């Protein structure tokens, strides 16, 4: 396109594929930047979701939570409570306010999002949560409920998809954070790839902190077979791709 430039030394792309990919998402002065086209991509609302309990006030101060936060992979074989699931989802991805932008009312969530475009979707595999059937659900942040996606025991399948990591199969809950890339691309063009990863990382960190505050343990999992996880979640990896999984449960050492 007219005026488009390539940032940096183009010979770098032959030495390091990771750097080559990064070059594609860099801005430089004077380059072509396409304007927004069409309306803002819509946010997803559930037609039917299972309501969650109202979120509680977290029991400890932020400073103590940050100091105690560690990755925990060994979980006791005890269920999480419905209130735990509610708190984890609300304080990581729930709606905490509203604002007007782009001519529409926008939800503001518990973590920041570039341009308030909200590309992050959160799914959870309920393996052992009191009062809930086993299965994979999508968090509907508009209603603070969970929508059933796929019923049944999927612990072994998710562990296999995560390159055989046992704690993925034994955790009472596995949160799967994905992003709908086009929501952010609509405004931010090639910078969108970085922004959706930042958005997803903020949700991941809140899951860690909320779990710690509730006396639970969490562990982020970045290694998995993307296409297989998309199939389990029932999404098209070309439109919505998973970024990270987070296992949560009661630490075995506290049982």
C-alpha positions as CSV (number, residue, x, y, z in Angstrom):
1,X,0.0,0.0,0.0
2,X,1.2,3.6,-0.6
3,X,3.5,4.9,2.1
4,X,3.8,1.5,3.9
5,X,7.2,0.9,5.5
6,X,9.1,-1.9,7.1
7,X,10.4,-1.1,10.6
8,X,14.0,-2.3,11.3
9,X,16.5,-4.3,9.4
10,X,14.5,-6.6,6.9
11,X,17.4,-9.1,6.9
12,X,16.5,-10.0,10.6
13,X,13.5,-12.0,9.4
14,X,15.8,-14.6,7.9
15,X,17.6,-15.1,11.2
16,X,14.8,-15.3,13.8
17,X,11.2,-16.2,12.9
18,X,10.0,-14.7,16.2
19,X,11.6,-11.4,15.4
20,X,10.2,-11.6,11.9
21,X,6.7,-12.0,13.4
22,X,7.3,-9.1,15.7
23,X,8.4,-6.8,12.8
24,X,5.0,-7.2,11.2
25,X,3.3,-5.7,14.2
26,X,5.6,-2.6,14.7
27,X,4.5,0.9,13.8
28,X,6.9,3.3,12.2
29,X,6.5,7.0,11.3
30,X,4.9,7.7,7.9
31,X,3.4,4.3,7.3
32,X,0.0,3.7,6.0
33,X,-2.7,3.2,8.7
34,X,-6.1,2.1,7.5
35,X,-9.1,3.7,9.0
36,X,-11.9,1.7,10.8
37,X,-14.3,0.0,8.5
38,X,-17.9,-0.7,9.4
39,X,-19.3,-0.8,12.8
40,X,-17.5,-2.1,15.9
41,X,-17.7,-5.9,16.1
42,X,-20.5,-6.9,18.5
43,X,-19.9,-8.4,21.9
44,X,-21.2,-11.9,22.6
45,X,-24.2,-12.3,24.8
46,X,-25.6,-15.6,26.0
47,X,-29.2,-16.5,25.3
48,X,-29.3,-18.8,28.3
49,X,-26.9,-19.1,31.2
50,X,-26.8,-20.6,34.6
51,X,-26.7,-17.8,37.2
52,X,-23.7,-17.6,39.6
53,X,-23.9,-16.4,43.2
54,X,-23.2,-12.7,43.8
55,X,-19.5,-12.0,44.1
56,X,-18.2,-11.5,47.6
57,X,-15.7,-9.0,49.0
58,X,-12.3,-10.6,49.0
59,X,-11.1,-11.4,52.5
60,X,-7.5,-10.2,52.4
61,X,-5.6,-7.0,51.4
62,X,-4.0,-6.6,48.0
63,X,-0.4,-6.4,49.4
64,X,-0.7,-9.7,51.2
65,X,-2.1,-11.4,48.1
66,X,0.7,-10.1,45.9
67,X,3.3,-11.4,48.3
68,X,1.7,-14.8,48.6
69,X,1.0,-15.4,45.0
70,X,2.8,-18.5,43.6
71,X,2.0,-21.1,41.0
72,X,0.4,-24.2,42.5
73,X,0.1,-27.4,40.6
74,X,-0.8,-30.0,43.2
75,X,-4.5,-29.9,44.2
76,X,-6.5,-31.6,46.9
77,X,-9.4,-33.8,45.7
78,X,-12.0,-31.5,47.2
79,X,-14.6,-29.4,45.3
80,X,-14.6,-25.7,44.9
81,X,-17.6,-23.9,46.2
82,X,-20.0,-22.1,43.8
83,X,-19.0,-18.8,45.5
84,X,-15.4,-19.5,44.6
85,X,-16.3,-19.9,40.9
86,X,-18.3,-16.8,41.0
87,X,-15.6,-14.7,42.6
88,X,-12.9,-16.0,40.2
89,X,-14.9,-15.1,37.1
90,X,-16.2,-11.8,38.3
91,X,-13.0,-10.3,39.6
92,X,-11.1,-11.5,36.5
93,X,-13.5,-10.7,33.7
94,X,-16.8,-9.4,35.2
95,X,-18.5,-6.1,34.4
96,X,-17.6,-3.4,37.0
97,X,-19.0,-0.3,35.2
98,X,-20.2,1.2,32.0
99,X,-19.0,4.0,29.6
100,X,-20.0,5.5,26.3
101,X,-17.7,5.2,23.4
102,X,-17.9,4.7,19.6
103,X,-21.5,5.8,19.8
104,X,-22.6,2.9,22.0
105,X,-22.6,2.0,25.7
106,X,-19.5,-0.2,26.5
107,X,-19.0,-2.6,29.5
108,X,-16.0,-1.9,31.7
109,X,-14.6,-5.0,33.1
110,X,-12.4,-6.0,36.1
111,X,-9.3,-5.8,33.9
112,X,-8.2,-3.2,31.4
113,X,-8.8,-3.6,27.7
114,X,-7.3,-1.5,24.9
115,X,-9.9,0.9,23.6
116,X,-12.5,-0.9,25.9
117,X,-13.1,-3.2,23.0
118,X,-13.2,-6.4,25.2
119,X,-11.8,-9.1,23.0
120,X,-11.3,-11.5,25.9
121,X,-13.6,-14.5,26.4
122,X,-13.3,-16.8,29.4
123,X,-14.3,-20.5,29.4
124,X,-14.1,-22.8,32.4
125,X,-14.0,-26.5,32.6
126,X,-15.9,-27.5,35.8
127,X,-14.3,-30.7,37.0
128,X,-15.3,-30.5,40.6
129,X,-17.4,-27.6,41.7
130,X,-20.2,-28.2,44.2
131,X,-23.6,-28.0,42.7
132,X,-22.5,-27.9,39.0
133,X,-22.4,-30.6,36.4
134,X,-19.0,-31.5,34.9
135,X,-18.5,-29.8,31.6
136,X,-17.1,-26.8,29.7
137,X,-18.9,-23.5,30.1
138,X,-18.4,-19.9,28.7
139,X,-18.6,-17.0,31.1
140,X,-21.4,-14.6,30.2
141,X,-20.2,-11.4,31.9
142,X,-23.3,-9.5,31.0
143,X,-25.5,-11.8,33.2
144,X,-22.7,-13.0,35.5
145,X,-23.6,-16.6,34.6
146,X,-22.1,-19.5,32.8
147,X,-23.4,-20.9,29.5
148,X,-23.0,-24.7,28.9
149,X,-20.8,-25.5,25.9
150,X,-20.0,-29.2,26.3
151,X,-21.1,-31.5,29.1
152,X,-19.1,-34.4,30.6
153,X,-15.7,-35.2,32.0
154,X,-13.0,-33.5,29.9
155,X,-10.1,-33.5,32.4
156,X,-8.1,-36.2,30.7
157,X,-8.7,-34.6,27.3
158,X,-7.6,-31.2,28.4
159,X,-4.5,-32.6,30.1
160,X,-3.6,-34.4,26.8
161,X,-4.1,-31.2,24.8
162,X,-1.8,-29.4,27.3
163,X,1.0,-31.7,26.4
164,X,0.3,-34.2,29.1
165,X,0.4,-31.9,32.1
166,X,-1.2,-33.8,34.9
167,X,-2.4,-30.9,37.0
168,X,-4.7,-29.8,34.1
169,X,-6.6,-33.0,34.5
170,X,-6.7,-33.0,38.3
171,X,-7.7,-29.4,38.9
172,X,-11.3,-28.8,40.0
173,X,-11.5,-25.9,37.5
174,X,-9.6,-25.0,34.4
175,X,-10.1,-21.5,33.0
176,X,-9.3,-21.0,29.3
177,X,-8.8,-17.4,28.2
178,X,-9.3,-16.7,24.5
179,X,-9.5,-13.5,22.4
180,X,-11.7,-12.5,19.5
181,X,-9.0,-10.7,17.5
182,X,-11.2,-8.8,15.1
183,X,-12.7,-6.8,18.0
184,X,-9.4,-5.1,18.6
185,X,-8.1,-5.2,15.0
186,X,-11.1,-3.0,14.0
187,X,-9.5,0.0,15.7
188,X,-5.8,-0.8,16.2
189,X,-4.8,-2.6,13.0
190,X,-1.6,-4.5,13.3
191,X,-1.0,-3.4,16.9
192,X,-4.0,-5.4,17.8
193,X,-2.1,-8.6,18.2
194,X,0.0,-7.2,21.0
195,X,-3.0,-5.6,22.6
196,X,-5.2,-8.7,22.8
197,X,-2.3,-10.6,24.4
198,X,-2.0,-7.8,27.0
199,X,-5.7,-8.0,27.7
200,X,-5.6,-11.7,28.1
201,X,-2.6,-11.4,30.4
202,X,-4.4,-9.0,32.7
203,X,-7.2,-11.5,33.1
204,X,-4.7,-14.3,33.8
205,X,-3.1,-12.3,36.6
206,X,-6.4,-11.4,38.2
207,X,-7.2,-15.1,38.3
208,X,-4.0,-15.7,40.2
209,X,-4.6,-12.9,42.7
210,X,-8.3,-13.8,43.3
211,X,-7.4,-17.5,43.8
212,X,-4.7,-16.5,46.3
213,X,-7.0,-14.3,48.1
214,X,-9.5,-17.1,48.4
215,X,-6.9,-19.5,49.8
216,X,-6.8,-21.4,46.5
217,X,-3.9,-22.2,44.2
218,X,-3.5,-21.3,40.5
219,X,-1.1,-22.1,37.7
220,X,-1.0,-20.7,34.2
221,X,-0.5,-23.1,31.3
222,X,0.8,-21.8,28.0
223,X,1.6,-25.0,26.2
224,X,-1.3,-26.7,24.4
225,X,-2.4,-27.8,20.9
226,X,-4.3,-24.7,19.7
227,X,-6.5,-26.3,17.1
228,X,-7.5,-29.1,19.4
229,X,-8.4,-26.7,22.2
230,X,-10.5,-24.6,19.8
231,X,-12.4,-27.8,18.8
232,X,-13.2,-28.6,22.4
233,X,-14.3,-25.0,23.0
234,X,-16.4,-25.0,19.9
235,X,-14.7,-22.0,18.3
236,X,-13.0,-21.2,15.0
237,X,-9.2,-20.6,15.7
238,X,-9.1,-18.2,12.8
239,X,-11.6,-15.9,14.5
240,X,-11.0,-16.6,18.2
241,X,-7.9,-18.1,19.5
242,X,-6.9,-19.4,23.0
243,X,-4.0,-17.6,24.8
244,X,-3.6,-19.3,28.1
245,X,-5.2,-21.9,30.5
246,X,-5.2,-21.4,34.3
247,X,-5.8,-24.3,36.6
248,X,-7.3,-23.6,40.0
249,X,-7.9,-25.7,43.1
250,X,-7.3,-26.1,46.8
251,X,-3.5,-26.6,47.4
252,X,-2.7,-30.1,48.4
253,X,-0.5,-28.9,51.2
254,X,-3.4,-27.2,52.9
255,X,-5.8,-30.1,52.7
